[in-house]
Amino acid sequence: MIRISMYLALCLAAFASRSVAAPIYQIDIDSTTVNATTTAPLATEPGWTSLDATAGNGSGVTIDGITFSVGSVDGSRIRVASGLPNPNALTGDFIFDDGANQAVILFFGAAGSLQAGMWQVDLWTYDSLVPTGLDPQIVGYRTNGAETIVSTSVLNDPVNPAISFMFASDGASAYDVFVRDGSTFDRSRLNAVRLTYIPEPSTVVLLFVGAGCLGLTQYRRFRRRFAQAP
């Protein structure tokens, strides 16, 4: 019985530590447009939510009441090789803008959509057709339209996030992330974004303490029953 109670407490603690890390939004920006006359099947990274940006500016997807939508004047593209997204489903397609000093944007819903607290952003920017023509990229986020530049030297990567950073939500403002060309090539690309809520350390501690107290309570009940047994 003691072992069962301790095991239960550990399980609850493990569950709590995972649950407080939620929510996690994994947005794979997809497209079926190869070029002006050619299309390809939609390709989404397994485990990710597809945001079909084939229709271009304003395309979106709603998760848990939050509508994630894109801002892109030039639209979207998918790169293919042998009929498959190149190099993979996550970074083979993207929204883009090839205008001078123009940005592509992923909006995190409307004002008040993101709960208050710290959020981590993992962002992918890549184009297999012009991999060396994207460097460097300017990446940042906006609060009610006001820019905060995170980096002006983001290098594209076909597999891993090109950049990861955190920002604080006040629970009332509107937030988005953007990518803007930082070179003379005038090419901005955004493939995918993972948005993760970071719980306060005190919340995690309280959940672990609660689970431990549950185990201790079960242990004391067992001791009393054992002492009263004939």
Residue frames as a rotation matrix with the C-alpha (Angstrom) as fourth column:
MET 1
0.567 0.824 0.000 0.00
0.824 -0.567 0.000 0.00
0.000 0.000 -1.000 0.00
ILE 2
0.407 -0.506 -0.761 2.85
0.162 -0.780 0.605 2.36
-0.899 -0.369 -0.235 0.87
ARG 3
-0.650 -0.709 0.273 4.53
0.357 0.033 0.933 1.67
-0.671 0.704 0.232 -2.43
ILE 4
-0.149 0.688 0.710 1.27
0.982 0.018 0.188 2.23
0.117 0.725 -0.679 -4.30
SER 5
0.763 0.460 -0.454 0.73
0.555 -0.827 0.094 5.59
-0.333 -0.324 -0.886 -2.57
MET 6
0.021 -0.845 -0.534 4.28
0.027 -0.533 0.846 6.69
-0.999 -0.033 0.012 -3.29
TYR 7
-0.686 -0.234 0.689 3.93
0.633 0.274 0.724 5.57
-0.358 0.933 -0.040 -6.89
LEU 8
0.309 0.890 0.335 0.65
0.949 -0.312 -0.046 7.50
0.064 0.332 -0.941 -7.17
ALA 9
0.653 -0.108 -0.749 2.30
0.247 -0.905 0.345 10.62
-0.716 -0.410 -0.565 -5.80
LEU 10
-0.441 -0.894 -0.083 5.17
0.121 -0.151 0.981 10.33
-0.889 0.422 0.175 -8.26
CYS 11
-0.461 0.349 0.816 2.77
0.885 0.249 0.394 9.82
-0.066 0.903 -0.424 -11.15
LEU 12
0.651 0.750 -0.119 0.75
0.748 -0.660 -0.066 12.87
-0.128 -0.046 -0.991 -10.14
ALA 13
0.319 -0.623 -0.714 3.92
0.048 -0.742 0.669 14.92
-0.947 -0.248 -0.207 -9.86
ALA 14
-0.698 -0.591 0.405 5.06
0.388 0.164 0.907 13.80
-0.602 0.790 0.115 -13.30
PHE 15
-0.066 0.774 0.630 1.64
0.992 -0.016 0.124 14.57
0.107 0.633 -0.767 -14.76
ALA 16
0.727 0.352 -0.589 1.60
0.500 -0.860 0.104 17.96
-0.470 -0.370 -0.801 -13.09
SER 17
-0.134 -0.873 -0.468 5.04
0.076 -0.480 0.874 18.86
-0.988 0.081 0.131 -14.41
ARG 18
-0.761 -0.099 0.641 3.89
0.620 0.180 0.764 18.08
-0.191 0.979 -0.076 -17.95
SER 19
0.162 0.953 0.255 0.50
0.983 -0.177 0.041 19.75
0.084 0.244 -0.966 -17.67
VAL 20
0.524 0.037 -0.851 1.85
0.378 -0.905 0.193 23.08
-0.763 -0.423 -0.489 -16.45
ALA 21
-0.612 -0.785 -0.092 4.04
0.211 -0.274 0.938 23.29
-0.762 0.555 0.334 -19.56
ALA 22
-0.354 0.587 0.728 0.88
0.928 0.120 0.354 23.40
0.121 0.800 -0.587 -21.70
PRO 23
0.807 0.488 0.334 -0.37
0.093 0.454 -0.886 24.88
-0.584 0.746 0.320 -23.86
ILE 24
-0.460 -0.887 -0.027 1.95
0.021 -0.042 0.999 24.20
-0.888 0.459 0.038 -26.77
TYR 25
0.724 0.669 -0.170 0.95
-0.114 -0.128 -0.985 25.37
-0.681 0.732 -0.016 -30.24
GLN 26
-0.432 -0.848 0.306 2.89
0.177 0.253 0.951 23.90
-0.884 0.465 0.041 -33.16
ILE 27
0.612 0.685 -0.394 1.95
-0.151 -0.388 -0.909 25.74
-0.776 0.616 -0.134 -36.34
ASP 28
-0.449 -0.679 0.581 3.24
0.501 0.348 0.793 24.34
-0.740 0.647 0.184 -39.64
ILE 29
0.101 0.441 -0.892 2.66
-0.504 -0.750 -0.428 26.92
-0.858 0.493 0.147 -42.38
ASP 30
-0.312 -0.125 0.942 1.68
0.494 0.825 0.273 24.92
-0.811 0.551 -0.196 -45.48
SER 31
-0.040 0.308 -0.951 1.03
-0.722 -0.667 -0.186 25.63
-0.691 0.679 0.249 -49.14
THR 32
0.359 0.168 0.918 0.10
0.435 0.840 -0.324 23.81
-0.826 0.516 0.228 -52.34
THR 33
0.980 0.057 -0.193 1.56
-0.119 -0.610 -0.783 26.48
-0.162 0.790 -0.591 -54.65
VAL 34
0.292 -0.912 0.288 4.79
0.827 0.392 0.404 25.49
-0.481 0.121 0.868 -56.40
ASN 35
-0.885 -0.436 -0.162 4.62
0.305 -0.808 0.505 28.44
-0.351 0.397 0.848 -58.78
ALA 36
-0.587 0.680 -0.439 2.04
-0.654 -0.718 -0.237 30.45
-0.477 0.148 0.866 -60.68
THR 37
0.006 0.594 -0.804 0.93
-0.937 0.285 0.203 27.42
0.350 0.752 0.558 -62.73
THR 38
-0.231 -0.209 -0.950 1.90
-0.069 0.978 -0.199 24.33
0.971 0.020 -0.240 -60.69
THR 39
0.350 0.372 0.860 0.56
-0.892 -0.148 0.427 22.86
0.286 -0.916 0.280 -57.45
ALA 40
-0.585 -0.506 -0.634 1.55
-0.193 0.846 -0.497 20.02
0.788 -0.168 -0.592 -55.12
PRO 41
0.302 0.731 -0.612 -0.23
0.482 0.437 0.759 18.13
0.822 -0.525 -0.221 -52.32
LEU 42
0.530 -0.039 0.847 -0.42
-0.636 -0.679 0.367 19.79
0.561 -0.733 -0.385 -48.93
ALA 43
0.103 -0.591 -0.800 2.32
0.411 0.758 -0.506 18.46
0.906 -0.277 0.321 -46.62
THR 44
0.600 0.162 0.783 2.18
-0.587 -0.575 0.569 18.82
0.543 -0.802 -0.250 -42.83
GLU 45
-0.551 -0.834 -0.016 4.81
-0.520 0.358 -0.776 17.79
0.653 -0.419 -0.631 -40.31
PRO 46
0.021 0.567 -0.823 3.48
0.398 0.750 0.528 14.88
0.917 -0.339 -0.210 -38.18
GLY 47
-0.131 0.017 -0.991 2.23
0.991 0.033 -0.131 16.09
0.030 -0.999 -0.021 -34.81
TRP 48
-0.902 -0.205 -0.380 1.89
0.221 -0.975 0.002 19.69
-0.371 -0.082 0.925 -36.00
THR 49
0.178 0.978 -0.106 -1.20
0.487 -0.181 -0.854 21.75
-0.855 0.101 -0.509 -36.86
SER 50
-0.472 -0.324 0.820 -1.47
0.880 -0.120 0.459 22.75
-0.050 0.938 0.342 -40.50
LEU 51
0.108 0.458 -0.883 -2.06
0.071 -0.889 -0.452 26.38
-0.992 -0.014 -0.129 -41.37
ASP 52
0.002 -0.035 0.999 -2.91
0.950 0.312 0.009 26.23
-0.312 0.949 0.034 -45.06
ALA 53
-0.040 -0.133 -0.990 -1.58
0.094 -0.987 0.129 29.52
-0.995 -0.088 0.052 -46.42
THR 54
-0.478 -0.133 0.868 -2.27
0.819 0.290 0.495 28.70
-0.318 0.948 -0.029 -50.08
ALA 55
0.478 0.769 0.423 -4.81
0.855 -0.519 -0.023 31.54
0.202 0.373 -0.906 -50.22
GLY 56
-0.253 -0.727 0.639 -2.13
0.518 -0.659 -0.545 33.93
0.817 0.193 0.543 -48.98
ASN 57
-0.876 -0.230 0.424 -2.54
-0.137 -0.723 -0.677 36.92
0.462 -0.651 0.602 -46.71
GLY 58
-0.257 0.799 0.543 -5.04
-0.952 -0.306 0.001 36.38
0.167 -0.517 0.840 -43.88
SER 59
0.170 0.276 -0.946 -5.07
-0.216 0.947 0.238 32.57
0.961 0.164 0.221 -44.03
GLY 60
-0.368 -0.292 0.883 -5.45
-0.887 -0.175 -0.427 31.06
0.279 -0.940 -0.195 -40.59
VAL 61
-0.184 0.321 -0.929 -6.27
0.209 0.937 0.282 28.18
0.961 -0.142 -0.239 -38.30
THR 62
0.171 0.350 0.921 -8.03
-0.794 -0.505 0.339 28.21
0.584 -0.789 0.192 -34.92
ILE 63
-0.228 -0.295 -0.928 -6.76
0.357 0.861 -0.361 26.20
0.906 -0.414 -0.091 -31.95
ASP 64
-0.345 0.133 -0.929 -8.29
0.938 0.079 -0.337 26.40
0.028 -0.988 -0.152 -28.46
GLY 65
0.614 0.732 -0.296 -10.13
0.726 -0.671 -0.150 29.55
-0.308 -0.123 -0.943 -29.47
ILE 66
0.108 -0.659 -0.744 -6.97
-0.125 -0.752 0.648 31.30
-0.986 0.023 -0.163 -30.74
THR 67
0.914 0.204 0.350 -6.87
0.320 0.166 -0.933 32.09
-0.248 0.965 0.087 -34.46
PHE 68
-0.087 -0.984 -0.158 -3.32
0.190 -0.172 0.966 31.96
-0.978 0.054 0.202 -35.78
SER 69
0.845 0.416 0.335 -3.16
0.417 -0.122 -0.901 33.80
-0.334 0.901 -0.277 -39.10
VAL 70
-0.130 -0.962 0.238 -0.49
0.891 -0.008 0.454 34.94
-0.435 0.272 0.859 -41.53
GLY 71
0.722 0.197 -0.664 0.46
-0.077 -0.930 -0.360 38.29
-0.688 0.311 -0.656 -42.95
SER 72
-0.372 -0.832 0.412 2.13
0.383 0.266 0.884 37.96
-0.845 0.487 0.220 -46.35
VAL 73
0.136 0.408 -0.903 1.69
-0.585 -0.702 -0.406 40.25
-0.799 0.584 0.144 -49.33
ASP 74
-0.386 -0.417 -0.823 3.36
-0.923 0.184 0.339 37.85
0.010 0.890 -0.455 -51.78
GLY 75
0.576 0.743 -0.342 1.65
-0.728 0.656 0.199 34.66
0.372 0.134 0.918 -50.57
SER 76
0.354 -0.370 0.859 3.08
-0.565 0.647 0.511 31.19
-0.745 -0.667 0.020 -50.05
ARG 77
0.222 -0.354 -0.909 5.15
-0.870 0.349 -0.348 28.52
0.440 0.868 -0.230 -51.79
ILE 78
0.716 -0.161 0.680 6.10
-0.268 0.836 0.480 24.86
-0.645 -0.525 0.555 -51.49
ARG 79
-0.059 -0.805 -0.591 9.42
-0.998 0.036 0.052 23.51
-0.021 0.593 -0.805 -52.79
VAL 80
0.788 0.388 0.478 9.32
-0.381 0.917 -0.115 19.96
-0.483 -0.091 0.871 -54.13
ALA 81
-0.335 -0.838 -0.431 11.84
-0.941 0.271 0.205 17.34
-0.055 0.474 -0.879 -55.22
SER 82
-0.922 0.041 -0.384 10.69
-0.085 0.948 0.305 14.04
0.377 0.314 -0.871 -56.73
GLY 83
-0.129 0.990 -0.054 7.14
0.119 0.069 0.991 14.97
0.985 0.122 -0.126 -55.79
LEU 84
0.315 0.175 -0.933 7.95
0.910 0.226 0.349 15.47
0.272 -0.958 -0.089 -52.09
PRO 85
0.985 0.031 0.170 8.40
-0.017 -0.963 0.270 18.66
0.172 -0.269 -0.948 -50.07
ASN 86
0.269 -0.963 -0.027 12.03
0.742 0.225 -0.632 19.73
0.614 0.150 0.775 -50.13
PRO 87
-0.590 -0.716 -0.372 13.76
-0.598 0.698 -0.394 19.28
0.542 -0.010 -0.841 -47.74
ASN 88
-0.875 0.356 -0.328 10.90
0.478 0.743 -0.469 18.12
0.076 -0.567 -0.820 -45.48
ALA 89
-0.023 0.985 0.169 7.26
0.848 -0.070 0.526 18.78
0.530 0.155 -0.834 -44.59
LEU 90
0.387 0.174 -0.906 8.16
0.804 -0.544 0.239 21.42
-0.451 -0.821 -0.350 -41.99
THR 91
-0.040 -0.516 -0.856 10.55
0.005 -0.856 0.516 23.63
-0.999 0.016 0.037 -43.95
GLY 92
-0.649 -0.175 0.740 9.55
0.680 0.303 0.668 22.73
-0.341 0.937 -0.077 -47.51
ASP 93
0.008 0.708 0.706 6.76
0.768 -0.456 0.449 25.33
0.640 0.539 -0.548 -47.55
PHE 94
-0.567 -0.338 -0.752 6.42
0.736 -0.618 -0.277 28.87
-0.371 -0.710 0.599 -46.25
ILE 95
0.808 0.589 0.024 4.90
0.554 -0.745 -0.372 32.31
-0.201 0.314 -0.928 -46.53
PHE 96
-0.237 -0.964 0.120 7.18
0.928 -0.188 0.321 34.84
-0.287 0.188 0.939 -48.20
ASP 97
0.892 0.360 -0.272 7.74
0.236 -0.886 -0.398 38.41
-0.385 0.291 -0.876 -49.25
ASP 98
0.079 -0.888 0.452 10.34
0.983 0.146 0.115 39.49
-0.168 0.435 0.884 -51.78
GLY 99
0.699 0.196 0.688 9.79
0.365 -0.925 -0.108 43.21
0.615 0.326 -0.718 -51.42
ALA 100
-0.344 -0.898 0.276 12.41
0.233 -0.366 -0.901 45.55
0.910 -0.245 0.335 -49.99
ASN 101
-0.922 -0.162 0.351 12.29
-0.278 -0.352 -0.893 45.73
0.269 -0.922 0.280 -46.18
GLN 102
0.051 0.998 -0.029 9.03
-0.801 0.059 0.596 43.74
0.596 -0.007 0.803 -46.07
ALA 103
-0.744 -0.280 0.607 8.11
-0.641 0.557 -0.528 41.27
-0.190 -0.782 -0.594 -43.32
VAL 104
-0.205 0.712 -0.671 6.07
-0.147 0.656 0.741 38.09
0.968 0.251 -0.030 -43.09
ILE 105
-0.580 0.117 0.806 4.02
-0.787 -0.338 -0.517 37.69
0.212 -0.934 0.288 -39.92
LEU 106
-0.428 0.564 -0.706 2.27
0.439 0.813 0.383 35.06
0.790 -0.146 -0.596 -37.82
PHE 107
-0.313 0.434 0.845 -0.44
-0.681 -0.722 0.119 36.61
0.662 -0.538 0.522 -35.65
PHE 108
-0.908 0.005 -0.419 -1.19
0.284 0.741 -0.608 35.00
0.308 -0.671 -0.674 -32.28
GLY 109
-0.123 0.961 -0.246 -4.92
0.989 0.139 0.049 35.69
0.081 -0.237 -0.968 -32.31
ALA 110
0.317 0.354 0.880 -6.46
0.295 -0.919 0.264 38.98
0.902 0.176 -0.395 -31.22
ALA 111
-0.402 -0.416 0.816 -5.92
-0.569 -0.584 -0.578 41.18
0.717 -0.697 -0.002 -28.18
GLY 112
-0.023 0.343 0.939 -6.16
-0.983 0.162 -0.083 39.07
-0.181 -0.925 0.334 -25.03
SER 113
0.665 0.314 -0.678 -5.82
-0.538 0.831 -0.142 35.72
0.519 0.459 0.721 -26.82
LEU 114
-0.069 -0.781 -0.621 -2.58
0.188 0.601 -0.776 34.73
0.980 -0.170 0.105 -25.09
GLN 115
0.828 0.365 -0.425 -2.80
0.447 0.026 0.894 34.15
0.338 -0.931 -0.141 -21.36
ALA 116
0.720 -0.554 0.419 -0.55
-0.632 -0.772 0.066 36.25
0.287 -0.313 -0.906 -19.16
GLY 117
0.701 -0.565 0.435 2.92
-0.017 0.596 0.803 34.88
-0.713 -0.570 0.408 -18.52
MET 118
-0.203 -0.886 -0.417 6.09
-0.682 -0.177 0.709 33.90
-0.702 0.428 -0.568 -20.33
TRP 119
0.873 0.432 0.226 5.97
-0.102 0.615 -0.782 32.28
-0.476 0.660 0.581 -23.77
GLN 120
-0.264 -0.960 0.098 8.76
-0.125 0.135 0.983 30.66
-0.956 0.247 -0.156 -25.75
VAL 121
0.774 0.421 -0.473 8.91
-0.485 -0.086 -0.870 30.98
-0.407 0.903 0.138 -29.53
ASP 122
-0.291 -0.787 0.544 10.80
0.163 0.519 0.839 28.51
-0.943 0.333 -0.023 -31.73
LEU 123
0.599 0.516 -0.613 10.84
-0.386 -0.484 -0.785 29.77
-0.702 0.707 -0.091 -35.32
TRP 124
-0.057 -0.551 0.832 11.87
0.617 0.636 0.463 28.17
-0.785 0.540 0.304 -38.61
THR 125
0.643 0.192 -0.741 12.96
-0.443 -0.697 -0.565 30.14
-0.625 0.691 -0.363 -41.68
TYR 126
-0.435 -0.765 0.475 14.26
-0.009 0.531 0.847 28.32
-0.900 0.364 -0.238 -44.76
ASP 127
0.703 0.552 -0.449 13.96
-0.513 -0.044 -0.857 28.11
-0.493 0.833 0.252 -48.55
SER 128
0.278 -0.621 0.733 15.71
0.335 0.778 0.532 25.23
-0.900 0.097 0.424 -50.31
LEU 129
0.719 0.023 0.695 15.67
0.693 -0.111 -0.713 27.12
0.061 0.994 -0.096 -53.61
VAL 130
0.342 -0.600 0.723 17.75
0.000 -0.769 -0.639 30.01
0.940 0.219 -0.263 -52.27
PRO 131
0.666 -0.006 -0.746 19.26
0.695 0.369 0.618 28.82
0.271 -0.930 0.250 -48.96
THR 132
-0.331 -0.873 -0.358 22.23
0.932 -0.362 0.022 31.19
-0.149 -0.326 0.934 -49.06
GLY 133
-0.613 0.127 0.780 20.06
0.356 -0.837 0.416 34.06
0.706 0.532 0.468 -50.27
LEU 134
0.504 0.859 -0.088 18.14
0.427 -0.159 0.890 34.34
0.751 -0.486 -0.448 -47.00
ASP 135
0.306 -0.440 -0.844 20.95
0.947 0.045 0.319 35.20
-0.102 -0.897 0.431 -44.63
PRO 136
-0.948 0.137 -0.288 20.67
0.319 0.370 -0.873 37.07
-0.013 -0.919 -0.394 -42.45
GLN 137
-0.096 0.972 0.214 17.05
0.513 -0.136 0.848 37.48
0.853 0.191 -0.485 -41.38
ILE 138
-0.821 -0.022 0.570 15.64
-0.410 -0.672 -0.617 39.95
0.397 -0.741 0.542 -38.87
VAL 139
-0.236 0.733 -0.637 13.31
0.516 0.650 0.557 38.31
0.823 -0.198 -0.532 -36.32
GLY 140
-0.965 -0.030 0.259 11.20
-0.195 -0.579 -0.792 39.91
0.174 -0.815 0.553 -33.64
TYR 141
-0.388 0.898 -0.208 7.75
0.912 0.406 0.053 40.17
0.132 -0.169 -0.977 -32.11
ARG 142
-0.684 0.242 0.688 5.17
-0.070 -0.961 0.268 42.91
0.726 0.135 0.674 -31.81
THR 143
-0.598 0.550 -0.582 2.96
0.754 0.141 -0.642 44.02
-0.271 -0.823 -0.499 -28.94
ASN 144
0.417 0.841 -0.344 -0.09
0.531 -0.532 -0.659 45.84
-0.738 0.093 -0.669 -30.25
GLY 145
0.897 -0.038 0.440 1.93
0.410 -0.295 -0.863 46.61
0.163 0.955 -0.249 -33.38
ALA 146
0.708 -0.691 0.146 5.02
-0.705 -0.680 0.200 47.92
-0.039 -0.244 -0.969 -31.55
GLU 147
0.670 -0.476 -0.570 8.15
-0.072 0.722 -0.688 46.06
0.739 0.502 0.449 -32.67
THR 148
0.585 -0.666 0.462 10.76
-0.596 0.032 0.802 44.41
-0.549 -0.745 -0.378 -30.48
ILE 149
0.495 -0.506 -0.707 13.74
-0.620 0.364 -0.695 43.19
0.609 0.782 -0.133 -32.51
VAL 150
0.919 -0.176 0.354 15.15
-0.152 0.669 0.727 39.96
-0.365 -0.722 0.588 -31.08
SER 151
-0.011 -0.951 0.308 17.96
0.351 0.284 0.892 39.40
-0.936 0.118 0.331 -33.60
THR 152
0.603 0.132 -0.787 19.23
-0.595 -0.582 -0.553 40.93
-0.531 0.802 -0.272 -36.84
SER 153
-0.278 -0.813 -0.511 21.46
-0.959 0.265 0.100 37.99
0.054 0.518 -0.854 -37.77
VAL 154
0.233 0.456 0.859 19.26
-0.488 0.819 -0.302 34.88
-0.841 -0.349 0.413 -37.90
LEU 155
-0.666 -0.524 -0.532 20.64
-0.735 0.335 0.590 32.15
-0.131 0.783 -0.608 -40.17
ASN 156
0.351 0.887 -0.300 18.24
-0.924 0.380 0.041 29.77
0.150 0.263 0.953 -41.91
ASP 157
-0.718 -0.499 0.485 18.21
-0.600 0.797 -0.068 26.06
-0.352 -0.340 -0.872 -41.04
PRO 158
-0.453 0.556 -0.697 16.45
-0.611 0.376 0.697 23.20
0.649 0.741 0.169 -42.88
VAL 159
-0.216 0.311 -0.926 15.78
0.416 0.887 0.201 21.14
0.883 -0.342 -0.321 -39.74
ASN 160
-0.368 -0.037 -0.929 16.25
0.930 -0.028 -0.367 23.02
-0.012 -0.999 0.045 -36.47
PRO 161
0.751 0.617 -0.236 14.70
0.626 -0.779 -0.041 26.28
-0.209 -0.117 -0.971 -35.30
ALA 162
0.172 -0.684 0.709 16.58
0.588 -0.507 -0.631 29.23
0.791 0.525 0.315 -36.75
ILE 163
-0.690 -0.343 0.637 15.97
-0.275 -0.690 -0.669 31.09
0.669 -0.637 0.382 -33.49
SER 164
0.088 0.697 -0.711 14.34
0.769 0.406 0.493 30.57
0.633 -0.590 -0.500 -30.09
PHE 165
-0.841 -0.318 0.437 13.38
-0.001 -0.807 -0.590 33.35
0.541 -0.497 0.679 -27.69
MET 166
-0.328 0.738 -0.590 10.88
0.944 0.284 -0.168 34.27
0.044 -0.612 -0.790 -24.97
PHE 167
-0.725 0.180 0.665 8.51
-0.091 -0.982 0.167 37.16
0.683 0.060 0.728 -24.43
ALA 168
-0.864 0.424 -0.271 6.02
0.356 0.135 -0.925 38.13
-0.355 -0.895 -0.268 -21.74
SER 169
-0.432 0.823 0.369 2.28
0.395 -0.196 0.898 38.39
0.811 0.534 -0.240 -22.41
ASP 170
-0.945 0.150 0.292 0.20
-0.323 -0.574 -0.752 40.71
0.055 -0.805 0.591 -20.24
GLY 171
-0.700 0.695 0.165 -2.95
0.587 0.691 -0.421 38.75
-0.406 -0.198 -0.892 -21.07
ALA 172
0.247 0.832 -0.497 -4.60
0.332 -0.555 -0.763 41.77
-0.910 0.024 -0.413 -22.71
SER 173
-0.032 -0.358 -0.933 -2.46
-0.674 -0.682 0.285 42.84
-0.738 0.638 -0.220 -25.68
ALA 174
0.966 0.257 0.019 -2.19
-0.137 0.573 -0.808 41.44
-0.219 0.778 0.589 -29.21
TYR 175
0.092 -0.988 0.124 1.04
-0.460 0.068 0.885 39.65
-0.883 -0.138 -0.448 -30.16
ASP 176
0.996 0.093 0.001 2.69
-0.048 0.524 -0.851 38.37
-0.080 0.847 0.526 -33.32
VAL 177
0.124 -0.987 0.103 6.10
0.206 0.127 0.970 37.31
-0.971 -0.099 0.219 -34.61
PHE 178
0.934 0.171 -0.312 7.72
-0.236 -0.358 -0.903 38.50
-0.267 0.918 -0.294 -37.81
VAL 179
0.092 -0.911 0.403 10.62
0.669 0.356 0.653 37.75
-0.738 0.210 0.642 -40.13
ARG 180
0.927 0.143 -0.347 12.12
-0.118 -0.768 -0.630 40.49
-0.357 0.624 -0.695 -42.29
ASP 181
0.670 -0.701 0.244 14.98
0.633 0.368 -0.682 40.35
0.388 0.611 0.690 -44.75
GLY 182
0.784 -0.459 -0.417 18.25
0.087 -0.585 0.807 41.61
-0.614 -0.669 -0.419 -43.34
SER 183
-0.299 -0.896 0.329 20.34
0.528 0.132 0.839 41.46
-0.795 0.424 0.434 -46.52
THR 184
-0.561 0.027 -0.827 20.29
-0.553 -0.756 0.350 42.88
-0.616 0.654 0.439 -50.03
PHE 185
-0.986 0.138 0.091 18.33
0.163 0.737 0.655 39.91
0.023 0.661 -0.750 -51.42
ASP 186
-0.554 0.829 0.081 14.91
-0.832 -0.549 -0.074 41.15
-0.017 -0.108 0.994 -50.21
ARG 187
-0.206 0.475 -0.856 13.67
-0.201 0.835 0.512 37.66
0.958 0.277 -0.077 -49.29
SER 188
-0.513 0.144 0.846 11.63
-0.857 -0.035 -0.514 36.98
-0.045 -0.989 0.141 -46.15
ARG 189
-0.254 0.384 -0.888 10.51
-0.248 0.861 0.443 33.44
0.935 0.333 -0.124 -45.30
LEU 190
-0.448 0.160 0.880 8.52
-0.880 0.095 -0.465 31.89
-0.158 -0.983 0.098 -42.43
ASN 191
-0.581 0.108 -0.806 7.95
-0.346 0.864 0.365 28.11
0.736 0.491 -0.465 -42.35
ALA 192
0.227 0.595 -0.771 6.78
0.479 0.621 0.620 27.22
0.848 -0.510 -0.144 -38.87
VAL 193
-0.362 -0.273 0.891 6.42
-0.622 -0.642 -0.449 28.44
0.695 -0.716 0.062 -35.29
ARG 194
-0.046 0.331 -0.943 6.17
0.651 0.726 0.222 26.55
0.758 -0.603 -0.249 -32.02
LEU 195
-0.213 0.108 0.971 4.67
-0.508 -0.861 -0.016 28.61
0.835 -0.497 0.238 -29.20
THR 196
-0.098 0.054 -0.994 5.05
0.595 0.803 -0.015 27.21
0.798 -0.593 -0.111 -25.68
TYR 197
0.633 0.356 0.687 3.69
-0.343 -0.667 0.661 28.59
0.694 -0.654 -0.301 -22.41
ILE 198
-0.400 -0.834 -0.380 6.31
0.190 0.330 -0.925 28.62
0.897 -0.442 0.027 -19.64
PRO 199
0.638 0.711 -0.296 4.77
0.426 -0.005 0.905 28.12
0.642 -0.703 -0.306 -16.17
GLU 200
0.375 -0.471 0.798 6.02
-0.729 -0.682 -0.059 30.07
0.572 -0.560 -0.599 -13.17
PRO 201
-0.546 -0.677 -0.493 8.45
-0.206 0.679 -0.704 28.06
0.812 -0.283 -0.511 -11.00
SER 202
-0.765 0.285 0.578 6.17
-0.620 -0.080 -0.781 28.54
-0.176 -0.955 0.238 -7.98
THR 203
0.296 0.926 -0.232 3.34
-0.955 0.284 -0.087 26.77
-0.015 0.248 0.969 -9.81
VAL 204
0.180 -0.321 -0.930 5.50
-0.347 0.863 -0.366 23.72
0.920 0.389 0.044 -10.48
VAL 205
-0.831 -0.547 0.096 6.68
-0.247 0.209 -0.946 23.62
0.498 -0.810 -0.309 -6.85
LEU 206
-0.402 0.760 0.512 3.12
-0.869 -0.139 -0.475 23.78
-0.290 -0.635 0.716 -5.51
LEU 207
0.509 0.608 -0.610 2.02
-0.785 0.618 -0.039 20.91
0.353 0.499 0.792 -7.73
PHE 208
-0.184 -0.655 -0.733 4.92
-0.115 0.755 -0.646 18.74
0.976 -0.035 -0.214 -6.57
VAL 209
-0.891 -0.111 0.440 4.21
-0.430 -0.104 -0.897 19.60
0.146 -0.988 0.045 -2.94
GLY 210
0.011 0.987 0.161 0.55
-0.989 0.034 -0.145 18.73
-0.148 -0.157 0.976 -3.41
ALA 211
0.454 0.106 -0.885 1.40
-0.475 0.869 -0.140 15.37
0.754 0.484 0.444 -4.90
GLY 212
-0.587 -0.751 -0.301 3.83
-0.075 0.422 -0.904 14.66
0.806 -0.508 -0.304 -2.06
CYS 213
-0.672 0.417 0.612 1.19
-0.733 -0.260 -0.628 15.55
-0.102 -0.871 0.480 0.54
LEU 214
0.405 0.846 -0.346 -1.23
-0.881 0.462 0.099 13.13
0.244 0.265 0.933 -1.09
GLY 215
0.107 -0.455 -0.884 1.32
-0.103 0.879 -0.465 10.34
0.989 0.140 0.047 -0.76
LEU 216
-0.866 -0.457 0.202 1.98
-0.206 -0.041 -0.978 11.22
0.456 -0.888 -0.059 2.89
THR 217
-0.240 0.873 0.425 -1.75
-0.968 -0.179 -0.178 11.22
-0.079 -0.454 0.887 3.66
GLN 218
0.556 0.428 -0.712 -2.16
-0.572 0.819 0.046 7.77
0.602 0.382 0.701 2.17
TYR 219
-0.334 -0.781 -0.528 0.82
0.013 0.557 -0.831 6.53
0.943 -0.284 -0.175 4.17
ARG 220
-0.837 0.042 0.545 -0.63
-0.532 -0.286 -0.797 7.83
0.123 -0.957 0.262 7.46
ARG 221
0.225 0.974 0.015 -3.98
-0.971 0.223 0.088 6.21
0.082 -0.035 0.996 6.73
PHE 222
0.357 -0.171 -0.918 -2.22
-0.215 0.942 -0.259 2.90
0.909 0.290 0.299 6.20
ARG 223
-0.719 -0.695 -0.030 -0.31
-0.091 0.137 -0.986 3.26
0.689 -0.706 -0.162 9.47
ARG 224
-0.506 0.599 0.621 -3.52
-0.859 -0.287 -0.423 3.91
-0.076 -0.747 0.660 11.41
ARG 225
0.533 0.737 -0.417 -5.29
-0.781 0.618 0.094 0.94
0.327 0.275 0.904 9.86
PHE 226
0.028 -0.623 -0.782 -2.31
-0.048 0.780 -0.623 -1.30
0.998 0.055 -0.008 10.56
ALA 227
-0.852 -0.390 0.349 -2.17
-0.316 -0.149 -0.937 -0.17
0.417 -0.909 0.004 14.20
GLN 228
-0.246 0.861 0.446 -5.90
-0.945 -0.111 -0.307 -0.82
-0.215 -0.497 0.841 14.70
ALA 229
0.113 0.279 -0.954 -5.84
-0.617 0.772 0.153 -4.27
0.779 0.571 0.259 13.12
PRO 230
0.781 0.235 0.578 -6.52
-0.615 0.446 0.650 -7.14
-0.105 -0.864 0.493 15.64
